[in-house]
């Protein structure tokens, strides 16, 4: 059975590492430990991670989420079925569709769809909200997550609305910056990260993402400073140590390169 590393999970689910760690710490998933103590996630873990995050954003009570996910995991296949898999809500019940069959899992009242595309292995969450005159920051954020694959510009607009509603919603800043970066709108991406840092303070993932952006546009020294700032706040960011190690080697700082690569391996990097 295929196992997914942390980077694969971040890419497939478009969840930040901090969100994934929070869901692990909350006990929603218990991934295995692989070589060098790195987390290895199963297909079921991916489904549960994404569903848990969406249900929490929809303000479903934690106990209800736990019951729903326990039942959901019990019925999930060990890998992506060829027929595809979708999870949605009908009234107050979670309905799972696998091929031509449907089954229910315990849940609360919300509208959620989780789909797997067997053609390319992409996993997507789509939330459908009833019309409401007041849409809060979390709702705009979840809409942004749902739109990223199919309509990146609409996702950007949704994240901007989320930030306008709650300027301290770090995940919205992170996802907005990533989308702008991916679209090669580098100036806007940089401004997104720097504005977020001014608002929420020295968040390690914001600093890390800023470092990746600066490195991509060739501003190596500034990128190194951003990585170092991220590690000052959170020394356990393994990927940040890895990126900084390679960058230090480019910048002619071999001792720093060795130190950060050693730290990366100590934290479970392979």
C-alpha positions in Angstrom: 0.0 0.0 0.0 1.4 3.4 -1.0 2.3 5.8 1.7 2.5 9.5 1.3 5.2 11.8 2.8 4.5 15.2 4.4 5.4 17.0 1.2 3.0 14.9 -0.9 0.2 15.5 1.6 0.8 19.3 1.5 0.7 19.2 -2.3 -2.3 16.9 -2.7 -4.5 18.5 0.0 -3.2 22.1 -0.1 -3.0 22.1 3.6 -0.3 23.9 5.5 2.1 21.9 7.6 0.9 23.6 10.7 -2.7 22.5 9.9 -1.6 18.9 9.3 0.4 18.8 12.6 -2.6 20.3 14.5 -4.9 17.5 13.1 -2.3 14.9 14.1 -2.0 16.4 17.6 -5.8 16.4 17.9 -5.7 12.6 17.3 -7.7 12.7 14.0 -5.0 10.7 12.3 -2.1 8.6 13.5 0.4 8.3 10.6 3.1 5.7 10.7 6.8 6.6 11.2 9.1 5.8 8.3 12.8 6.1 7.8 14.4 8.7 10.0 11.2 9.0 11.9 9.4 10.8 9.1 5.6 10.6 9.0 4.1 8.3 6.4 0.4 8.8 5.6 -2.1 6.2 4.2 -4.9 7.0 1.7 -7.3 6.8 4.6 -5.2 9.4 6.5 -5.5 11.8 3.5 -9.3 11.5 3.4 -9.6 11.9 7.2 -7.2 14.9 7.3 -9.2 16.8 4.6 -12.6 15.9 6.0 -11.5 16.9 9.6 -10.2 20.2 8.5 -13.3 21.0 6.5 -15.7 19.9 9.3 -13.8 22.0 11.8 -14.0 25.0 9.6 -17.7 24.4 9.3 -17.9 24.6 13.1 -19.1 21.0 13.6 -18.7 20.1 17.3 -15.4 18.2 17.9 -17.2 15.1 19.4 -19.4 14.8 16.3 -16.4 15.2 14.1 -14.6 12.4 16.0 -17.6 10.0 15.7 -18.0 10.8 12.0 -14.3 10.2 11.2 -14.1 7.0 13.2 -17.0 5.5 11.2 -15.6 7.0 8.0 -12.2 5.5 8.4 -13.7 2.0 9.2 -15.3 1.9 5.8 -12.6 3.5 3.7 -10.7 1.4 1.1 -7.0 1.2 1.5 -6.3 2.9 -1.8 -8.0 5.1 -4.3 -10.7 2.9 -6.0 -10.8 2.8 -9.8 -14.3 4.0 -9.7 -13.4 7.1 -7.7 -14.7 8.1 -4.2 -16.9 11.0 -3.1 -18.1 12.0 0.3 -21.0 14.4 0.6 -23.8 15.4 2.9 -27.5 14.8 2.6 -29.4 16.6 5.3 -27.7 15.6 8.5 -26.0 12.4 7.3 -22.6 11.9 5.5 -23.1 9.8 2.4 -20.1 8.1 0.8 -20.3 7.1 -2.8 -17.9 4.4 -4.2 -18.7 3.4 -7.7 -22.4 2.6 -7.8 -22.8 2.1 -4.1 -23.5 4.5 -1.3 -23.1 4.3 2.5 -23.6 6.6 5.4 -21.3 7.8 8.2 -22.1 9.6 11.4 -22.1 13.4 11.0 -23.6 16.7 11.8 -25.5 19.1 9.5 -23.2 20.7 6.9 -22.7 20.5 3.1 -19.4 19.0 2.1 -18.1 17.0 -0.8 -14.7 15.3 -0.9 -13.7 13.8 -4.2 -10.9 11.7 -5.5 -9.9 11.7 -9.2 -8.4 8.3 -10.1 -7.2 9.7 -13.4 -4.5 11.9 -11.8 -4.6 11.2 -8.1 -5.8 14.7 -7.2 -7.8 15.0 -4.0 -10.2 17.9 -3.7 -12.7 19.2 -1.1 -15.7 21.2 -2.2 -18.0 22.8 0.2 -21.4 24.1 -0.8 -22.9 26.8 1.4 -26.4 28.0 1.5 -26.9 31.6 0.4 -26.2 33.8 3.4 -25.9 37.5 3.6 -23.1 37.3 6.2 -20.1 35.2 5.0 -17.4 34.9 7.6 -13.6 34.6 7.1 -13.6 30.8 7.6 -16.3 30.3 5.0 -14.4 32.5 2.4 -11.3 30.5 3.2 -13.0 27.1 2.6 -14.4 28.5 -0.7 -10.9 29.4 -1.7 -9.6 25.9 -0.9 -12.5 24.4 -3.0 -11.8 26.6 -6.0 -8.0 26.4 -6.2 -7.8 23.6 -8.7 -10.6 24.6 -11.0 -10.5 28.4 -10.8 -7.4 29.8 -9.2 -8.4 33.4 -9.7 -11.7 32.9 -7.9 -9.7 31.2 -5.1 -7.5 34.2 -4.9 -10.5 36.5 -4.6 -12.0 34.2 -1.9 -8.8 34.3 0.1 -8.6 38.1 -0.2 -12.2 38.3 1.1 -11.2 36.0 4.0 -8.3 38.2 4.9 -10.5 41.3 4.7 -12.9 39.6 7.1 -10.1 38.4 9.4 -6.6 39.9 8.8 -5.1 37.4 11.3 -6.2 34.3 9.4 -2.7 33.0 8.7 -3.8 30.1 6.4 -5.5 32.4 4.1 -2.4 34.5 3.7 -0.3 31.4 3.1 -2.6 30.0 0.5 -3.1 33.3 -1.2 0.7 33.9 -1.4 1.2 30.3 -2.7 -1.3 30.8 -5.5 0.2 34.2 -6.5 3.6 32.6 -6.5 2.5 29.7 -8.6 1.0 32.2 -11.1 4.3 34.0 -11.2 2.8 37.1 -9.7 5.9 37.5 -7.6 5.5 41.1 -6.5 1.9 40.5 -5.3 3.0 37.3 -3.6 5.8 39.0 -1.7 3.5 41.8 -0.7 1.0 39.2 0.6 3.6 37.6 2.8 5.0 40.9 4.1 1.6 42.4 4.8 0.7 39.2 6.7 3.9 39.3 8.8 3.2 42.9 9.7 -0.3 41.9 10.8 0.3 38.6 12.6 4.0 38.9 13.6 6.8 36.5 12.8 4.9 33.3 11.8 7.4 30.6 10.7 5.5 29.3 7.8 5.0 32.8 6.4 8.7 33.4 6.7 9.5 30.1 5.1 7.2 30.7 2.1 8.7 34.2 1.7 12.1 32.5 1.6 11.0 30.1 -1.1 9.6 33.0 -3.1 12.8 35.1 -2.8 14.9 32.2 -3.7 12.9 31.5 -6.8 13.3 35.1 -8.0 17.1 35.0 -7.4 17.3 37.0 -4.2 19.4 34.5 -2.5 20.7 36.5 0.5 17.3 37.8 1.3 15.9 34.2 1.0 18.6 33.0 3.5 17.5 35.7 5.9 13.9 34.7 5.7 14.7 31.1 6.3 16.9 32.0 9.3 14.1 34.1 10.7 11.6 31.2 10.3 14.0 28.8 12.1 14.5 31.3 14.9 10.8 31.1 15.5 10.4 27.4 14.9 13.7 25.4 14.8 11.8 22.2 14.0 10.9 23.2 10.3 12.9 20.4 8.6 12.2 21.6 5.1 13.5 25.0 6.0 16.8 23.6 7.2 17.1 21.6 4.0 16.4 24.7 1.8 18.8 26.8 3.8 21.5 24.1 3.7 21.5 24.1 -0.1 21.3 27.9 -0.2 24.3 28.3 2.2 26.3 26.0 -0.1 25.5 28.3 -3.0 26.4 31.4 -1.0 29.8 30.0 0.0 28.9 29.2 3.6 29.9 25.5 3.8 29.9 25.3 7.6 26.3 26.6 7.8 25.3 24.3 5.0 26.6 21.2 6.9 25.0 22.4 10.1 21.5 22.8 8.6 21.7 19.6 6.6 22.6 17.8 9.8 19.6 19.4 11.6 17.3 18.4 8.7 18.4 14.8 9.0 18.0 14.9 12.8 14.4 16.1 12.3 13.5 13.1 10.1 14.5 14.3 6.6 15.7 11.7 4.2 
